[in-house]
Amino acid sequence: MAESVPVRCPACRREHVYAAPSYPCVCGAPVTPELDRNAVPESLTHHTWDDDWITVRCTACGRQDQWPRPELGCPCGTVLRVPLAQERSGPADALTGEADTEGEGDPGVGTGTATGGEPEATASDSGSDADADQGSALPAPSRPDSRRPRIPLPRAAPTPRPPFNPVTIRTARDAVTAAALYLRWLGYQDIRRADQRPPSGIGLAARGVLAQVDPTLRPASLRDVECLWLTAMTESTGCVYFSLAGYAEDARSVADSLGVPLFVLDLTGTPQPVNSLADELVAAGA
């Protein structure tokens, strides 16, 4: 269970007790960002994609993934950004420390010189030059050729994916998080905010796919599906649609003809396939 820390609102001075949410790693272990109980929270006036996501390492498998940054809404209307311990220490401190320790040690070890600065002469070095001319005529010892073609091994069956761990949808941001987690579960990498903003909803982009998430209570229309497909065509990539309220009948028909997988987000955060293209995507993965 995540540790609870006291958080005081800088606007109304009201004190809260906050625990960071846990998110499921692909290995199945919960991932929880470590909070900094000594730092002062900041008031958040507007959201940006880069600031809303943080990189957290899973303590079980060591995998690093991006997760939503912890935030807290105060009853006075202020949105608080809860400080993190990794921001205090800095992500590069551990790497810098390891790099510094690698170069430490005895100054004479591995340098090939004595402490006086001159190379140490050995008895075998005196005859090395004379032996070099005679040894050049001898054939070199045979070594295994690393460039020799190898016999390919039989292709192994794809590793089955672990069960998807959903995130309960309470807000529009939770719907976007659920869709991003599902894309990552399918096998897509480098999930980020799309460069082009869609006419409705929120756009997500990853390697080889462009996704649109509609967290409103209005069913996605035919125009919404067509706009997503046209944008994906201009970027020469695939596309997928996530909707919280489902789809209009003509939107489902045009999605089948254009090859757009459709998913419906239920309140548990688990996307449900709507058409056969979505079923095929779930079965095959990215």
C-alpha positions as CSV (number, residue, x, y, z in Angstrom):
1,M,0.0,0.0,0.0
2,A,1.3,3.5,-0.9
3,E,2.5,5.7,1.9
4,S,0.3,8.7,2.9
5,V,1.9,12.1,3.2
6,P,0.5,15.4,4.5
7,V,-0.1,18.0,1.8
8,R,-1.0,21.6,2.6
9,C,-2.8,23.8,0.1
10,P,-0.8,27.0,-0.4
11,A,-4.0,28.9,-1.3
12,C,-6.3,28.1,1.6
13,R,-3.8,26.5,4.0
14,R,-6.0,23.4,4.3
15,E,-4.1,20.2,5.1
16,H,-4.8,17.0,3.3
17,V,-3.5,13.4,3.6
18,Y,-2.6,12.1,0.2
19,A,-1.5,8.6,-1.0
20,A,-0.1,8.3,-4.6
21,P,-2.1,5.9,-6.8
22,S,-0.5,2.6,-7.9
23,Y,-0.4,1.6,-11.6
24,P,0.1,-1.9,-13.0
25,C,3.4,-2.7,-14.6
26,V,3.4,-5.2,-17.5
27,C,5.1,-7.7,-15.2
28,G,2.0,-7.5,-12.9
29,A,3.6,-5.6,-10.0
30,P,2.2,-2.3,-8.8
31,V,4.2,0.8,-9.6
32,T,3.9,3.7,-7.2
33,P,5.9,7.0,-7.4
34,E,7.7,8.0,-4.2
35,L,6.4,11.2,-2.8
36,D,8.5,13.9,-1.1
37,R,6.9,14.8,2.2
38,N,9.3,17.6,2.9
39,A,8.7,19.6,-0.3
40,V,6.0,22.2,-0.8
41,P,3.3,21.4,-3.4
42,E,2.7,23.7,-6.3
43,S,-0.5,25.2,-7.5
44,L,-1.3,24.0,-11.0
45,T,-2.8,26.5,-13.4
46,H,-2.7,24.7,-16.7
47,H,-1.8,21.2,-18.0
48,T,0.9,20.2,-20.5
49,W,1.5,16.7,-21.8
50,D,5.2,16.7,-20.8
51,D,4.5,17.8,-17.2
52,D,1.5,15.5,-16.7
53,W,3.5,12.3,-17.1
54,I,6.6,11.1,-15.2
55,T,9.0,8.2,-15.6
56,V,8.9,5.6,-12.8
57,R,11.0,2.5,-12.5
58,C,9.3,-0.8,-11.4
59,T,11.0,-2.2,-8.3
60,A,10.1,-5.7,-9.4
61,C,11.4,-6.0,-12.9
62,G,13.4,-2.7,-13.4
63,R,11.2,-1.5,-16.3
64,Q,10.8,2.2,-16.8
65,D,7.4,3.5,-18.0
66,Q,5.6,6.8,-18.0
67,W,2.6,7.2,-15.6
68,P,0.4,10.2,-14.7
69,R,1.9,12.7,-12.3
70,P,0.2,12.7,-8.8
71,E,-2.2,15.5,-8.4
72,L,-4.7,16.5,-5.6
73,G,-7.8,18.7,-6.0
74,C,-8.4,20.9,-3.0
75,P,-12.1,21.9,-2.1
76,C,-11.1,25.5,-2.5
77,G,-10.7,24.9,-6.3
78,T,-6.9,24.7,-6.4
79,V,-5.2,21.8,-8.1
80,L,-2.0,20.8,-6.3
81,R,0.9,19.1,-7.9
82,V,2.4,16.7,-5.3
83,P,6.2,16.8,-5.3
84,L,8.1,13.7,-5.9
85,A,11.3,12.3,-4.3
86,Q,12.9,11.7,-7.7
87,E,12.7,15.4,-8.5
88,R,14.6,16.2,-5.3
89,S,17.4,13.8,-6.0
90,G,17.4,14.2,-9.8
91,P,17.3,11.3,-12.2
92,A,20.9,11.7,-13.3
93,D,22.5,11.6,-9.9
94,A,22.6,7.8,-9.7
95,L,24.1,7.5,-13.2
96,T,26.7,10.2,-12.5
97,G,27.7,8.5,-9.3
98,E,28.2,5.2,-11.0
99,A,30.3,6.8,-13.7
100,D,32.5,8.5,-11.2
101,T,33.1,5.3,-9.2
102,E,34.1,3.4,-12.3
103,G,37.2,5.6,-12.9
104,E,38.4,5.4,-9.2
105,G,40.9,3.0,-7.9
106,D,44.7,2.5,-7.9
107,P,46.3,4.9,-10.4
108,G,48.9,2.3,-11.6
109,V,46.4,-0.5,-12.3
110,G,45.6,-1.0,-16.0
111,T,47.8,2.0,-17.1
112,G,50.8,-0.1,-18.2
113,T,53.3,2.3,-16.5
114,A,55.1,2.3,-13.2
115,T,54.6,5.0,-10.6
116,G,57.6,6.8,-11.8
117,G,56.0,7.5,-15.2
118,E,58.3,5.2,-17.2
119,P,57.2,1.8,-18.6
120,E,58.6,-1.2,-16.8
121,A,60.9,-3.2,-19.0
122,T,60.8,-7.0,-18.8
123,A,63.1,-9.7,-19.9
124,S,60.8,-10.9,-22.6
125,D,60.6,-7.4,-24.2
126,S,64.3,-7.5,-25.2
127,G,63.8,-10.3,-27.6
128,S,60.4,-9.4,-28.8
129,D,61.6,-7.3,-31.7
130,A,63.9,-10.0,-33.0
131,D,61.2,-12.6,-32.7
132,A,58.7,-10.5,-34.5
133,D,60.4,-10.9,-37.8
134,Q,60.7,-14.7,-37.5
135,G,57.1,-15.0,-36.1
136,S,55.7,-13.0,-39.0
137,A,56.4,-15.9,-41.4
138,L,54.5,-18.4,-39.2
139,P,50.8,-18.9,-39.8
140,A,48.6,-17.2,-37.4
141,P,46.6,-19.5,-35.1
142,S,43.2,-20.2,-36.4
143,R,40.2,-18.5,-34.7
144,P,36.6,-19.1,-35.1
145,D,35.1,-16.7,-37.7
146,S,32.5,-14.6,-35.9
147,R,31.1,-13.7,-39.3
148,R,30.4,-17.3,-40.3
149,P,26.7,-17.7,-41.0
150,R,24.8,-19.4,-38.2
151,I,22.0,-21.9,-38.6
152,P,18.8,-20.1,-37.6
153,L,17.0,-21.6,-34.6
154,P,13.3,-22.5,-34.9
155,R,11.1,-19.5,-34.3
156,A,9.6,-19.6,-30.9
157,A,5.9,-19.0,-30.2
158,P,5.1,-15.5,-29.1
159,T,5.1,-14.9,-25.4
160,P,1.6,-14.6,-24.1
161,R,0.7,-11.2,-22.6
162,P,-0.2,-11.0,-18.9
163,P,-3.7,-10.1,-18.0
164,F,-4.6,-6.4,-18.5
165,N,-4.8,-4.5,-15.2
166,P,-7.3,-1.6,-15.8
167,V,-7.6,1.7,-14.1
168,T,-11.0,2.8,-12.9
169,I,-12.4,5.7,-15.0
170,R,-13.7,8.6,-12.9
171,T,-12.6,11.6,-15.0
172,A,-11.7,12.3,-18.6
173,R,-8.0,12.0,-17.7
174,D,-8.6,8.5,-16.4
175,A,-10.1,7.6,-19.7
176,V,-7.0,8.8,-21.5
177,T,-4.8,6.9,-19.0
178,A,-6.8,3.7,-19.5
179,A,-6.4,3.9,-23.3
180,A,-2.7,4.6,-23.0
181,L,-2.2,1.6,-20.7
182,Y,-4.2,-0.6,-23.1
183,L,-2.1,0.5,-26.1
184,R,1.0,-0.4,-24.1
185,W,-0.5,-3.7,-23.1
186,L,-1.1,-4.4,-26.8
187,G,2.6,-3.9,-27.5
188,Y,2.9,-0.3,-28.7
189,Q,5.9,1.7,-27.6
190,D,6.7,5.4,-27.0
191,I,3.1,6.4,-26.3
192,R,2.7,10.2,-26.3
193,R,0.3,13.1,-27.1
194,A,-0.4,13.3,-30.8
195,D,1.0,16.2,-32.7
196,Q,-2.3,17.1,-34.4
197,R,-5.2,17.7,-32.1
198,P,-8.3,15.9,-33.2
199,P,-11.7,17.7,-33.7
200,S,-13.0,16.0,-30.6
201,G,-11.4,14.0,-27.8
202,I,-7.7,13.6,-27.2
203,G,-5.2,12.1,-29.6
204,L,-2.5,9.7,-28.7
205,A,0.4,8.5,-30.8
206,A,2.8,5.6,-30.7
207,R,5.1,3.7,-33.0
208,G,2.8,2.5,-35.8
209,V,-0.5,3.7,-34.5
210,L,-2.6,6.9,-34.0
211,A,-5.3,6.6,-31.4
212,Q,-8.2,8.9,-30.5
213,V,-9.8,8.9,-27.1
214,D,-13.3,10.4,-26.7
215,P,-14.2,10.7,-23.0
216,T,-17.4,12.6,-23.6
217,L,-20.9,11.2,-23.1
218,R,-21.7,11.6,-26.8
219,P,-21.4,8.6,-29.1
220,A,-18.6,9.0,-31.7
221,S,-20.0,10.1,-35.0
222,L,-19.1,9.1,-38.6
223,R,-17.2,12.3,-39.0
224,D,-15.0,11.5,-35.9
225,V,-14.0,8.1,-37.3
226,E,-13.3,9.5,-40.8
227,C,-11.2,12.4,-39.4
228,L,-9.1,9.9,-37.5
229,W,-8.6,7.7,-40.5
230,L,-7.7,10.7,-42.7
231,T,-5.1,11.9,-40.2
232,A,-3.6,8.4,-39.9
233,M,-3.4,8.2,-43.7
234,T,-1.4,11.4,-43.9
235,E,1.1,10.0,-41.4
236,S,1.1,6.5,-43.1
237,T,0.2,4.8,-39.9
238,G,-2.6,2.7,-38.4
239,C,-5.3,4.0,-36.2
240,V,-7.6,2.9,-33.4
241,Y,-10.6,4.6,-31.7
242,F,-11.6,4.6,-28.0
243,S,-15.0,5.9,-27.0
244,L,-16.6,6.1,-23.6
245,A,-20.2,6.4,-24.9
246,G,-20.0,4.1,-27.9
247,Y,-20.5,4.8,-31.6
248,A,-23.3,5.8,-33.9
249,E,-24.5,3.1,-36.3
250,D,-23.1,4.7,-39.4
251,A,-19.8,5.3,-37.6
252,R,-19.5,1.5,-37.0
253,S,-20.2,0.8,-40.6
254,V,-17.6,3.2,-42.0
255,A,-15.0,2.0,-39.5
256,D,-15.4,-1.6,-40.9
257,S,-15.0,-0.3,-44.4
258,L,-11.9,1.9,-43.5
259,G,-10.3,-0.7,-41.3
260,V,-10.5,1.2,-38.0
261,P,-10.6,-0.9,-34.8
262,L,-13.2,0.4,-32.4
263,F,-13.2,0.0,-28.6
264,V,-15.6,1.1,-25.9
265,L,-14.2,2.1,-22.5
266,D,-16.3,0.8,-19.6
267,L,-16.1,2.4,-16.2
268,T,-13.7,-0.3,-14.9
269,G,-11.1,1.0,-17.4
270,T,-11.1,-2.1,-19.6
271,P,-11.6,-1.4,-23.4
272,Q,-14.1,-3.7,-25.0
273,P,-13.8,-4.5,-28.7
274,V,-16.8,-3.3,-30.8
275,N,-15.9,-4.7,-34.3
276,S,-14.0,-7.6,-35.7
277,L,-11.0,-5.5,-36.4
278,A,-10.7,-4.7,-32.7
279,D,-10.9,-8.5,-31.9
280,E,-8.1,-9.2,-34.4
281,L,-5.9,-6.4,-32.8
282,V,-6.4,-7.9,-29.3
283,A,-5.5,-11.4,-30.6
284,A,-2.4,-10.4,-32.6
285,G,-1.2,-7.4,-30.7
286,A,1.0,-4.6,-32.1
